[in-house]
Amino acid sequence: MKRLKLTPPINKLSLSQEQSPSSESSQEQQSFSQPTPSPSSSQPSSQPSSSQPRKLAPLKLTSSYKLVGTPINSQSSQSSQSSQSSQSSPFFSNSNNTTTTTTTTNNNSNSNNSNNSNNNDVECKKVAEGTYLINGYNVKFPYEPYPSQAKMISEILTGLDESKNCLIESATGTGKTLSLLCSTLEWQSRDKQNKMQDVEKKKQEAKSKRKSQKGSSQQQQQPPDLSEFEYTGLQTDYIPINNKRDVVKKSSNKMNGNKKRYHEDYDNDYPNEGEDDEDKFTPKRSPTIFFCSRTHSQIKQLTSELRKTPYRPTMVVLASRDQYCINPAFKDFPKKKEKCLKLVKDSGCRYDKKKFVLAETTTFKSGGEKNVWDIEDLLQAGTAHAECPYFASRAMFDQADLVFCPYNYLIDPMIRKCLMDRVKDSIVIFDEAHNIEDALMDASSFEVTIDELADQAFQTFKDILINDHVAKKLFNATKLKSIAYFYVLIEKMIQWIRGSEGELVSTEFEKYSKVWENDQLLQAFEKMGFNKNNYEELLQNFNELNNSENDLPKQPNQRERDPINPKTLMMLEGLAKVVQFFFTKETYLKDYKLVLQKYKVQHSLGRNAGVVRWAYQMGIWSMSPKIAFHSLSQHTRSIILTSGTLAPLYSFRNELQTPFPITTELGNLADIQQRCWIGTVSTHKGVKLLSTYKETDSFAFQDTLGEVILKHISIIPNGVLCFFTSYTILEKLTKRWEFTGLYDKLLAVKTIFKEPKDSDSFKRTLKDYYECVDSNPNGGALLFAVCRGKVSEGMNFSDQFARGVICVGIPYPNKNDLRIGLKYKYNDLLFRQKEGISGNDWYSLQAYRSLNQALGRCIRHKNDYGSILLIDDRFTNENEWSKLSKWAKGCIVNNRNSDASLRSIQQFYTNINNNQQLINKK
């Protein structure tokens, strides 16, 4: 008899065909038959379900079902009855994989095939103030959801119910963050409730069983047989006590607190039975929600959106020491991690003494004064009470249901292993996921210079081994053995680099390189000392080296605690990570390149300032994002990738080599064509504007471009963002305009700001830009920026801060960059083997995703308005328009020359000014 899988929520049965998402091998499909509803469940309720809120507790099965072939009876509760028959209830899907939930269109969201429907029609019933019935869930929302939001919530709930990955493109301004938060938090809330109710049921069954067995000394009391119950995505909902880990209890021990255990309502129910029996009835923790974004500024926006919702989960914001350190001695130190590791190890940081106090207070917990908080809130509290925010956040993590963190906390396996207990069966959201492929490839790659190997790591280990009497006072025999292992390994790596210098060939001016791949790569690794038979020895020795328990207690008057520089440990960690990736699967051999480069560098500091010398860098480069992604996805329940610029969506499935059964491109903003003008300019005064690398060197191009920008910013009010393809072109153009006097003409119209490269200067520049726009409404400001820079990636320039966006050229990656060239060829090879997308398609996607991100700085919400100017002759080709974001395609006006563009954009702003109703919608 085939099993029915009971999927949370407990009163929602998925009867669709299940298919493994594994891309490695196909598995047999399981088919399920429609259960026969009991007579009681098919009777209509006396009141329509839409007339009152659906009660979530207690939730019971609406009819009798067969679980593992065994019939069980369950009474229908009023909260689960419907005016419809149970077969047409929103809690059922039919056997042909077509969704029969209360949607007005067939979204096919339960199909194993990708859902590419663009129809946003999903029924969303208001059941109470601020509560909407979507897919059988009472989703709390701060306002009535737009159709695109209801569709997004529906798709996410379906994905979570069925443990499927989701790929969702949602245009800027459609409220995707609120949809992500409310859908996942409501699902988690229901899942918690289901587990509590199920445990209560088992406890009652256990009590009944004990009563029936009372007086029988020959029978031992047994816990209820749970083998018949199987939850989709939860492999074992009830774990034997000997194998179970109480997460919250462990965290309490870490914090030396006296808190009661998780779900304390179940304490002391059986006074004659030990804690072991109680643990058998402790609900398994519901999946943790990890909400990941690229930058901390984006995470701040996420927490701001959470404040708008009614949900108040226990949350935490994970961040680096650079973000959380409040020690004034390290305020201006660029890499605080190294200093922190050493100081904490030597017990020298006064803020570390009370690192768990903040975590134990109720201030930052659900129901507390700061139940929704961001990094600044924790920094203020830590500073006020002289407590370390960094270690406080780590302690808070153990009990958090919602975790905000940067990408690398989950895609980097060395960081993720510290979170692993919570990553298992988790829900992972990657916001602004258009960058995820590059982040994944970086996470599975490694780079090191010969200086870092020789002067830092090798010399450190050599000094330790030479000073044997000192080393024995610091480390036990296990750690000394690992130090000796890496001393030999690093020596071999240095010898290989120096021995390979003669094989390097010239690739650019004063740059030499060589690439090893396939069997040559394996042979090179063999010479360095690691292969598929001994790579685990490298991993084991690194773990021993990184284990502080192998350090001996500090002796009185001992000045130096640990001579191993944290930089060395981080370098070896990167090596261990990539070696582990590489040898995990033999098929990954074709996905890696070993690269050695030689180039000239100039010292900028110290006695050698100004001295030029040769530098050597070795890289183990991953060419595929699937390696790091599979390492994560094998542990999670569902991964949700979302952004306003994901299209074409098929490229993600191909690059990640992962199925995304829930795949959706959501609709545009309402009346977008009235609010947004997008025009092209290809010529001015007979000069073609083609911003290729060669043409941008032309004075004619530079001068003509400057005139076009000047004329358009004279019409566009308030703030204007102007994007170039690189910092090199930005500097080249501004120098020319300063020389010709055009820069002064631009300044006469708007105050000019330029995007800097370093983070600290960027924050000051951005603050000055905002203040200038606000204080000078008649003139405004012009911010020069670059595609793929900080301004273009996820920054919010709503309303007056970006009434206009100008994009000069198409930001194709530099083909002369060795890594870009290798990736291009790698994709071409796979494409010829019928795998993935071609090198040219990949190359084009990198350019247009970057361009679309820049365009997305304009029109940030449904009442915003502005103009976008595309300056390049290539934009006159309508084939190029198909690569733009869906929301932008319908707004483009092909003006060709600047005169037509100026007339068109002038008319747009005249219409805006005349339509006071449109302007006043804020």
N, C-alpha and C positions, 0 to 999 in steps of 0.2 A: 504494500500500500504506500503510495507516495505521500510525502508530508506536505501539509499546508504550512507555510511560513507566516507566523504572526508578526506583523510589522507594526512598530509604534506609529501612530497612536493605537491603543489596544482595540479600539472599535473600528479600525480601518484595515480591511483585509485586502492585500494586493494579490490578485489572481492572474496577473499577467505572466507571460512566459519569462523565465529568468535565464540569463545567459552570462557566463563569466566574461568579464571585461578583459581578461588576459589576452595580450597580443602574442604571447609566446606559443600558445597552442590552443586549438579549439576544443571545447568540451561539449558533452551531450547537453542538449536543452532539456529542461524540465517543463512539463506542461501540467497545468492544474485545472481541475474541473470546478464549475460554479457550485457552491454549496447550496443545499436546499434550505431556505429560511424556515424557521418555525412559524406556526400560525400566529403566535402572539406578536412576532416582530413585524409581520406584514400589515397589522392593523393600523389605520391612520390615527394620529394623535388628535386629541380634542382641540388642540390649538396649533396653528401653523408654526413651523420651526422658526420662521423669520420674525414672529411677533415678540419673541423674548430671547434673551441671551441663552446660548447653549451652555448648560452647566457642565463643567469639566470633572466634577467629582460628586459621586463616584461614577466612573466610566465602566460600563459592563458590555459584554458582547450582546449584540442585538438579536441573536438567534443561536440555535444549536449548531456547533461546528464539529468536524472530525479533525482531531489533532493526532497524528500518527495512527490513524485508523480507529481511534477510540472515541465514541460519541460522548460529549459532555453536555450538560444542561446549564443554561445561563438565563436568568430572568432579564427581561427588557426593562430598562429604567426609563423614566419620563424624559430624561435629558437626551437619550439616544433614539427616541422615537421620531418619526418623520411623517409628514402628510403624504409622502410618496411610498410606494412599496419598497421593500428592502433591496430589490434587485435594481431599482433605479436611484437608490440612495447615493449621496455624494461619497459614501464610504466604500463603494464597490467599483471595480473595473471589470469589464467583460473579458472573455477568454480570447478575443481576437486582438488583444493589446491596444484597443482603442479606448481612450479615456471616456468614462461615462459619468464623470463628476458633473456638478452643476455649472458647466461652462456653456456658453452660447455657441461656441464653435468647437470642432474637433481638433484639439491641439496636438493629439497623438503624443502627449508628453510621457506616457508610460511605455512607449515603444523602445525597443533596443536600438532602433535606428535613430540617428540624430534628428532632433526636432528643430527644423529650420523655419518654422512658421513665423511670419511677421505679424500675424493677427493678434491684437492685444485684447480681444474680447474674452474676458473671464468674468464669470458672475461674482460679484462682490456684494454681499448683503450686509447692511448695517443691522446689527442685532442689539446694540446698546451704544450709548454715547462713547465714541472713540474705539469701538470694537466692531470688527467686520469679519463675516464668515467667508473664508476662502479655503477651498479644498478640505472642508470639514474642520478647520482650525479657527478658533476665535482669535484673530490677529488684532492686537491693540496697535492703533496707528494715530498719530497726532492730528490728522485731518483725513477727509475722505480721499482714499488713494486714487491717483490717476489710473486710467486703463492700463498704461504700460507698467505701473507699479503693481497693480493687481496681478497682471500676467507674470511679472518677475517673481512675486511672492509665491504664486501658484507653482511655477517651475521649480523654485528652490525647495518648497515643501515636498514636491514629488521626488526630487533628487534625494532628499534626506530620508524620506520614507523607504526608498528603494536602494539606498546606499550607492548612489550613482554620482558621477562627476558632472559638473555643470559648467558650460561655457556661455557667458551672457554678455552681449554688447548692449550697453544702454547709453544713449546720448547724454552729453552734459546737460544738466538742468532737469533731468527726468526723475531725480530723487532716488537714485540707485542705492545710496548709502543707507537711507532710512529703510528701504525695502529689504536690504541684506540683513540689517540688525533686527528688525521686527520679525521677519520670517524665521530666522535661525533661533532667536531667543524664545519665540513662541513654541517652536518644535522642541527645543530643549526643555522648556517648562512642562510641556505635555509628556515628554519622555520621563522626566523625573516623577511626575504624578503616576504614570503607568507602573513604574517600578515600585513605588511605595505601595500602591494598591495590590500589586501582584504578591509582594512580600507579605502584606497583611493577610491575603487570602491563604498563602502557604502556612502562615502561623496558625490560622484558625484550623486548617486541615491537620496540622501537627498536633494541636491540642485535642481535636476530636480523635485522632488516631491513638494518642496516649491514653485517653479515657477508655477507649475500647480495648486497649491492651492492659489496662490496670489490673493488677492481681496476677498477671501471668509472669512468673519469674523466669520462664524459659525463653521469653522473647525479649530482645533488647529493643529499646526505643530507637527508632530510625527517623531521620529527617524525611520530609516528603520527597517522593520520587519526581525529580524535575527533568528527567531525561526526555520526556515527551514534548517538552516545550522548547521551541527553537525560535529565536528572534533573528530576523534578517539583519545582517551586519553586526550582530553581537554573538560571537561564536559560543560563549559560555556565560550565561547571565548569572549563574550561581556557581561560585568557585569553592571547592573544598577548602576548609580553613587552613589546612597545612600548606596550601599553595597560594593563599590569598594574601594580598598586601593592603593593609588599611592605610590609604594615602593620607587621610586627614590625621589619623593618629600619629603617623610618622612625622608629619609637619608639626604637630603639637610638641612632639618630643624635641624636634629641632629647635623650637622656640622656647623650650623649657617652660612651657605654659601648663596650666592645670585645667585646660578646657575639656568639656565633655566631648564624647566621641560623636562622630557624624550620625545624624538621625537618633538623637538621644531618647526620643519617645519610646524606643524599643528596649531601653535599658531595664534590667531587673524584672522582666516579664516572667522569667523562670528562675526563681531564687535558688532552687536546688540544683540547677544546671549551671555550669561554668560559663565563662565568657565565650568559650569556643562555640557553644550552642547558640548563643546570641548572634555571633558573627555569621552563622549559617543563614540568618534571616535579615542581614543588613543589605539593603539594596545596592546593586552595583552602581557606581557613579555614572551619571549621564555623560555623553560625549562633551568634551571641552570644545569651546569655539575659539579658534585662533583667527584673529582678524589682522592680516598682514598688509602693510603698505611699504612703499619704498623709502620714505623719509619720515623723520620725526614731526616735521611740520604737517605732513598729511595725516599722521596719527592724531595730532591735536585737532584737526578738522573732524576726524572720526568720533572722538570723545565728545566734541561739541554737538554732533548729530545725535549721539546717544542721549544727551540731556533732553532732547526734544521728545523722546519716546517715554511711554509709561513704564518701561522695563527698567529695573534696578538690580541687575545681577551683581554678584561679587566679582569684581574686575581687577585687573592689574595692567599696568603699562610697563613692558620690559624694554629696557634701554641700556646702553653701554655706560661704562664709567665716565666716558667723556661727557655724557649728558647728565649723569646723576651726581658726580663727585662734587662735594661742597667744601673740601679741604682747601683753605685759602692759599696754602703753600703750592698747590698744583693748578691754580686758577688759569695761568697762562701756559701751562705745559701741554704740548700738542698731543702726546700719547699718554694719557693718564693710566692706562691699564698696567703698563710696566711698573710705574711708581707705586700704584696701589697694591699689586701683587707682592712686591718686595716689602712694603711698609706693613701690610696686614700680616705677612708671614713673620715679621720681626716684632709684631704686636706694638707697632709704633704709631698707629692712627687712632686718635682719641674719638673720632666719630664712629669707629668700628665697635666700640665697647658696648653700645646700646642698640645694636643693629636690628634687634627683633622687637623693640618696644613699639615702634610705629605700626608694625604688622599686627600686633596684638590689640591695638586700640580699635574702637568701633567707628572711629571717624571716617575711615576709608572703606568701610564695609557696607553691604546692602542695608539701607535704613539709616546709615550714619550721615553726619553733616556733609561729608564729602563723598557720598556714595557713587558719584560720577566725577572722576578727577583726571588730570593730565600730569605731565612731568613737572610743570611749574608748581602745581599744588603740593606735590610731594617734596619738591626742593624747598619750598617755603616752610613746610612743617619740619623737615629735617634740619634746616638752618636754625629755626626757632628753638628746637629742643636738642640741638647738637647730636643728632642721630643720623646714621648713614642711609640716605635714600636708596642707594644701589642695593645694599643687602636687605633693606626692608622690602623692596619690590620683589626680590627673589623669595623671601619668606611668604609674602602675600600670594605668590604664584601657586603655592601648594593648594590653596583653597579657592582659587578663582575659577569661575565658570566661563568667564569671557576674558581672553588674553589679547591685548593689542601689542604688536611687536613688528620690527622690520623684517623684510624677507629672509635675511640670512639666518635668523634664529631657527628657521625650520628647514631651509634648503641646505644649510651647511651641516653635515652629519656630526662634526665635532661639537658644535653648539647644541644641536638637537638631542644628542645623547643625554644631556643634562635634563632634558624635558621629556624624555622618552615615555615615562609612565603615563603622562597626560596626552601625548601625541597619539598613542594607540587608540584606534576607533574614534578619533577626533573629527571635527568639522573644520576644515581649513579654508579660509577665504583669502585670496590674493586680489587686493584692489589695485587699480592701475596696472593690470597684469600684462599690458602691452610690452613691458620691459622684462617679463619673467624669463624669457628664453636666454637673454644675455646674462641675467643673474644666475641662472642655473649652470650655464657653461663656465662662468667664473668660479662658482662654488665647487666644480669638479675639476679645476685646473690648479697648477702650481707654478710659481716662478721664484727663482732665487739667483742672486749674483754671486760671483766667485768670492767677492769681499765678505759677504755674509757667511759663506761657508768657511773660508780660510781664517779671516781675522776675528770672526765672532765665535762660531760654533767650534771649529777645530782647535783653535788656540785655547778656548775655555776648557775643553775636555783634556787637552794635553797638560795644561797647568794643574788640573785636579789630579791626574794620574801621576804626574811627577812628584807632587807634594803629597805623597802617600800618607804620611803621618797626620796631616791636616784633614785629608779626605776621610780617613777612618773615624775622625771625630764628628764629621758632619753627616755621613751616609752609612747605611747598613750595607752588607755584602751584596744584596740584590740590586741596589741602585748603583753601586760601584761597577757591577757586572754590565749593567745597561749603559753606563758612561763609556766603558771600554768598547762595547759593541758599536756605539755611534762614532767613537773616535776612529775606528777602523773603516766604518761605512763612509763617513764624510771624507776621509783621506782618499778612498777609491773614487768618489764623485769628483773631487778636485783633480785627481790624476786623469780621469776621463776627459774633463773639460779642457785641460791643458794639452792633452794628447790629441784632441780633435781640432785644435786650432788650424792646423794645416789643411783641413778639409773644407773650411769656410770659403764661400765665394762672394764676390761683391754684388750687392743687390741695390744699394743706393749710394750716394756720395758719403764716403767714410763710414759705410755700414756693410758688414759681412755677416753671412748666416748660412746655416744648413739645416735641413729638415730630415729626421729619421722617422720612418713609419713601417708598420707591419713587422716582418721578421727582423729588419734592421733595428727597429725600436727594441724588440726583445733582446737582441744581442747587446745593445747598448746598456740596457738595464742589467743584464748579466754581468757586464764588466763593472758596473757600479756596485754590485753585490746583492741584488735582490731579483727574485724570479717567482714563478707561481708556486714553487715548492717551499720557499722559505720566507715569503712576504709576511706570513703571520708572525714570524719571529721579530720582524721589524715592528709590527703593531704591539706585540707583547712588551718589547723593550721600551717603546715609547710610553706605554701605560705605566710601567715601573718607574721610568724616569720622571714622569709627571705626577707620581703618587707621593704626596707629602708625608704619608705614613712611613715611607722609607727613609725619612730624615730622622737623625738621632736628636734627642732632647738637647736644647741649647745649654751649653756649659756656662758657668759663672765667668764674667768678664770676656765672654766670646763676642768679638766685635762683628764679624761677618757671619750672617746666618746661612746664606746659600750663594755660592759663587756662580751658579748657573743663571745667566741673564734671561729674563722673560722673553726677550726677542728670539733667543735660541730655541726656547720651547715652542714659541708660536711658529717658527720656521719649520721645526721638525713635525709639529702637528699638521701643517699644510702638506708636507711630504707624505706622512702616514695616511692622511685622508685620501690623497690621490692614488697612492699605491693600492689602497684597499679598494677604491672604485675600479681601478684598472684590472685587478685580478679577480674581481667578483664574478665576472662572466667572461668567458673566452671571446665571445662575440664583440666585446668592447675594444678589442685590439684595433679594429679598423676605425674606431671613433677617436683615437688619440694620435697626436703628433708630438714628437720630441724635437725641440727647437733650441739651437745654440746660436746666439747673436753676439757680435763684437762691434762696438761703437765707441766714439770718443765722448768723454765727459769732462766738464770743467769744475774744479773745486770752487765753492763759493764762500767757504768759511775757513778759519784757522790759518796756520802757517803756510798751507799749500794753496791758499786762495789765488785763483787765476791760473793755476797749473792745469794743463790739459793732458789727459792720459787715456789709455784704452780700458774699457770696461767689458766684462763678459757676463752674459745672462743666459741661464738655462730655463727653459719653459717646458712643462708637460701640459699641453693644451688639449682640452676637450673640445671636440667639434660638434657635439650633440647635447642638447639640453635634456634628452630623455634619461641620461645616466643619473643625474641628481634627482630628477623628478620621480623616477621609478623607486629610488631609494626612500623617498618620502611617501609616495602614494600607496605603497604596499602596506603601510601601517594605519592609514586613515579610513574613516567611514566614507567621507565625500570631500572632494576638493572643488571649490567654486572659483573659477577665473572670471573676472569681470573688469571692464574698462569701457570707455567711450570710443576706443580706437582699436578694436580687436580684428575687425574685418581685414581680409577674408578669413573666416573662422576655420576653414579646412586646414589652413597652414599650421595652426596650433596642434590639431590632431596628428598631422604628419610629422611635425618637428618633435613633439613630445612622445610620439608613438604610443598614445594612450587614448582609449575611447572616451568620448564625452556624450553619453546618451541624451543629456539635456542640453541642447544647443539652440540658442535663440538670439536674434537681432531684434531689439525692441524699437518701437516707433519713434517718430520725431517729436519735437516740441510743438505745441499748438501754435498756429499762425506764424510759423518760423519765417516764412517768406516776407511777411510784413515787418518783422523785427530784425532781419539780417540781410544785408546786401553783400554779395560776393562777386567781385569783378576781376577780370584779367587785364593786364597791360603787356603788350609784346613789343611796341615801338613808341618812340617819342622823337619827333622832328626827323623822321626817316632813319633813326639809329635803332637797330634791332637790339633788344634787351635779352641777351642769352647769357645767363650767369654760370657758365662752365668755368673750369679752372683756368683755361686759356684766355677766355674772353674777359674775365675779371681783371686781368693785367692791363687791359686797354684803357687809356685815359678817356677815350670817347665814351666807353661804357660807364666808367666811374662818374664822369661829369653828368651824363644824361640821367643816370639812375638818381643822383642827388637832386636834380631838378624835378623829377617825377615825385619823389618823396616829399619835397618841399611843397609842391602844388597841392598834394592830397592832404597833408597834415594841416594845411591852411583852412580846409573845409571841415575836417573831423574835429569835433569838440573834445574837451577834457583830455584824458590820457590815451596815448597811442603806444602800442608795442610794435617794434620793428625787428623781425627775425632775419638773421643771416645764416648761411650754412656752416660757418666756422668762425672761430676767434681770429684766425689769420685774415680772412676776408674783411671782417669787421674792422680790424686795426688798419688794414690797407686802405679801406674806403675813408675812414675818418681822418687819416693823415692827409689824403689827397684833398678832402673837402676843407680841412684847416688851411692847406696851402692855397687853395683857389678862392677862399673867402666864403664858400657855400655854407660852411659850418656856422658862421656868424648869422647867416640868413635863416638857418634852421633855428638857431637860438632866439632870434627875434620873434619867432612864432611860438615856440614851446621850449621850456627848460629841458636840457638833454641830460640823460643818465646813461651809463654803460654798465652792463652786467659784468661784475668781476669774477675771477675764477675761484678765489678763496671764500670760505663760508662766512667768516666774520665780516669781511668787507661787503659781502652780498647782503647780509642782514641790515647793515647800515644804509646801503644803497636803496634797498627796497623800502625801508622806513622813510627815507628822504623823498622817494618817488611818491608814495602815498600822501605824505604831508603836502607836497607841492601841488598835486592834483586837487586836493581838498581846499587848499588856500588860494588857488588861482583858477577858478572855474571858467573864466573867460579865455584863458590861454591854455593852461594845462601843462602836460609834460610828455616828453618823448623818451621811451626807454629802449635803447639798442640792446638786443639780446641775441643768443645763438640757439638754433635747434639742438636738442639733446642737452641743453644747459638747464640750470635750475629754474629759470623763469618759465620755460616751456613745459616743465614736467610737474603737473599737479598743483601748481600755484593758482590761487583764486583771485582773478582780476575782474570782479563783477562790477556791473554798472559803470560809473564814471571812470573807473580805473583802467578800462579797456573799451572805450567807445570805438576804437579802431585797432585792427591787427594788420600789419603789412608783412608779407613773406617774400623775401628775395631769393629766387632760385629753388631748386629741389635738393634737399640735404642727403644726397647719396653718400654712403661711407667712402673713405679713401681706399681705392683699390690698391694703391701702393703699400698700404699697411699689410705687413706679412700675414697677420692673423686673419684679416678680412679676405685676402687672396686665397688662403688655405681653406677657409670655410666655403668660399665660392666654389672651389674645385671639388671639395668634399661633397657638397650638395649635388653638383653635376654628376659625380660618379654614382651616388645613390639613385639619382633620377634615372640614369641609364639602366640601373638594376631594378627599376620599377618600385623604388622606395623613396618616399619624401617628395619634396618640391625641388625644382631645378635651381642651379646657382643664380641664374638671372632673376627668377621669381623671388628668391630669398633676398637678393640684393635690392630689388625694387621695393619689396615690402619694408625693408629697414628704412628706406628713404621716406616712404609715404606714411608709415606709422609715426615717424618723427614729425613730419609736416602736419599730420592730422592733430597731433598733440598740441602743436603751436596754435593751430586754428581754434582749438577748443578753449583757449584762454578767453575768447570772446563768446558772449551769450552763455551766462552761467546759471540762469534760472528762467522760469517761464515769462517773467516780466522784463527781462533784460533786452537790450537792443544794441546794435553796433554794425560796423562794416569790416569786411576783410578784403584786402587787395593782394592779388597774386601777380608778382612781377617776374615774368619769364616767358620767352617766346614759346616754350614747350607747352604752356598751359592753354594755348589756342587749339591744341589738338584735343578734341573731345574724348579720345581714348584715355587720356590722362585723368579725366574727371572721374572715371569709374573707380579709380584708386583712392578717391577721397572718401571721407566718412559719409555714411548714408544721409545724415541730417544736412550735410553741406551741398550734396549734389543738386538738389532742386532749387538752389538759390543762385547758381552761377550765371553771371552775365558776361558773355564773351565780347569785350569791348575792343580788343586788338590794339588800338592806339590810345594814348593818354588823354586826348581831347574828349573822345567818347566816354572814357572812364570818368573824367571830371564832371561832365554833364550828368551822367547817370548817378554818381554818388551824391552830387548836389541835390538832385531831385529826391533821392532817398531821405536825406536829412530834412528837406523841406516838408515832405510827407509826414515824417516823424513829428516835427514841430507843429504841424497843423492838426495832428491827431492827439489832442491833449488827453483824451481818455486812455490812449495807449501809453503815453508818457507817465501819467499819474498812477498807473497800476504798479505799485511798489509795496 
